[in-house]
Amino acid sequence: MYRIVTVCTGNICRSPMAELMLTHAFGRAGMANDVVVDSAGTTGGEVGRPIDERAATKLTELGIESHLHRARQFEPGWYRERDLILALDLDHYRVLRAGAPDDESRDRIHLLREFDPSTTDTDLEELGIYDPWYGDARDFDATWRMVDGAVEGVVRYVRHELDGGEPDA
């Protein structure tokens, strides 16, 4: 089983949106039995809380259920238990890399938008997804667009990894 964790600050907006959108995409790709996606926050301030209702509304519009989500904090043991750690913004990326116990774990950490083909020539510093919590529905739409832009790239990457790193046919 290939394991992915998406990470933002409190695990109530960006990372659960990414988790559920990726889970949905892996299901559509016929990979639901091969890949599991979960999410967490870099902080524990929201632990136990449901997904932000604006994020839930956006996901519901897309036919993705989110009512079971409960926020939790990233656990150090996950560096070795997850095959891919996807940070949603630069501050999460930096916190995760700083906390990684070794180079192998650090190599598993990426910004989600690194997988968006439209950002290939974009500097890492510009690949973060800002926190929509401070905004309104338009900000959650923007978050959805940025996450959505990377989803198929993550699916392709994981398919390649599961195929043993062999080039796509």
N, C-alpha and C positions, 0 to 999 in steps of 0.2 A: 504494500500500500504506500503510495506516494503522499506525503503529508506537507501541507502548506499552511502557514499562518499569516494573516494580514494584520498589520499593527498600526494603530493611530494613538491618540492621546488617552481618551477615556473609554474607547470601545463602544460608543453609542451612535456614531454617525458614519464616518468614512470607512473604518475597517469592517464593520458589519455589512455595509453596503457592498464592499469589495468581496467579502467572504461569500455572501449569498449570490451575488452576480457570477462569481467564479464557479460556485457549486452548480448553479443553473447551467452555465456554459459547459462544464464537464459532463453533466447529464445529457445535454443535447448532442455532445460529441461522442456519446456512448462510452464514457470513461468513468461513470459514477461508481463502479465497483473497484476502480483502480486508484482513485484520488479522493482524499478527504481534505476539506478546507475548513479552518476555524479562524477565530480572530481574538485579539486581545488589545489592551491598552498599555502604554508605557507607565501609566500612573494607576493608582487604585481608587481614586476619588469617586468613580462611577460604578464600582463593582456591585453586581446584583441588579442594576437598573436595566430596563428594557431599552431597545433601540429608540432613538429620537423619533417622535411621531412624524416629523417632516421627512426623515429618511424612509420610514415605514410607508408613508403615503406614496413616495416616489417608487419604491419597490413594488407596492401593490398595483400601481398603474402598469407595471411591466409584467404582472402576473407572478411575482415572487413573494412568497409569504415570509414574514419576519417576526411574527408574534412570539416565537419561542426563544428569541435571542435574549441573553442576559450578559451584561458586561462583566469582563474579568480582566485581570492584570497578567501581563506576560510573565512567565515563570522561567528562571534560568535554565532548568533542565530541557526546555524546548529547543535550545540551541543545537542540541545533539539529536533530539527527537523529530525535528522538522527538516524536510529536505530543502524547503524554500521558505525564506522569511521575507515577506514583502512589506516594506515600510511605506506609509502613505505620504509622508512629508519628510523634509530634510532633517528636522529635529528628531524625528523618530529613528531615522536612518543612523544618525550620529549616536544617539543613546544606545541603540542596539549594537552597533559596531564597538562602541566603548565597553559594553558589558560582555562581549563575546569572549569565551574562555580561550580560544585559540584561532589560528588562521583558517582552519577548515570550517569552523563555525562562521567566521567573518565572511568567508566566500559564499555562504548561503544567503547572505543579506543583500537585498536589492531594493531600489525604489520601484514601486509598481509601474510607474510610467516609463521605466527603462524598456518595457515590453511593448510599448506603443510604437508601431512603425513610423508614425508621423514625427516622433521625437528623436530619431536616429542621430541627427547632428546637433541635438540640443545639449547644452552644458548641464551636467548633473545638478548644479545649483538651481536650475530652472524647472526641475521635474517634479517638484512637490505639488501636492493637492492641498490647498488652503482649507482651513477649518470652516465648514459651512454653518456651524452651530451659532455663530454670531449674526447670521444673515436670515434670509427668508427662502421661500420655495425656489426662487431663481438660483440661489447659491447651491441648493441641493440638486437642481438640474445640472449646474456646471460640474458638480462633483460626479454625478452620474456619467456625464459625457467624458470626463477625464478617466474615470475607472473603465468605462466601456471601451475606450480607445485602446486599452492595454489587455483586455480580457482575451481576445483571440491570440495575441502574442504569447500570453502565459500558457494557454492551451497547447499551442504549437511547441513551445519550449518543453513542457512536461511530456507531451507525446514523444518528442525526441529523446528525452531522458529515459522514459520507460522502454523505448526501443533500443536501449543500450548505447545511446549516443550515435547511432547509425544515421546517416543522411536520409532525409525524407525521400520516398520513392517518387 
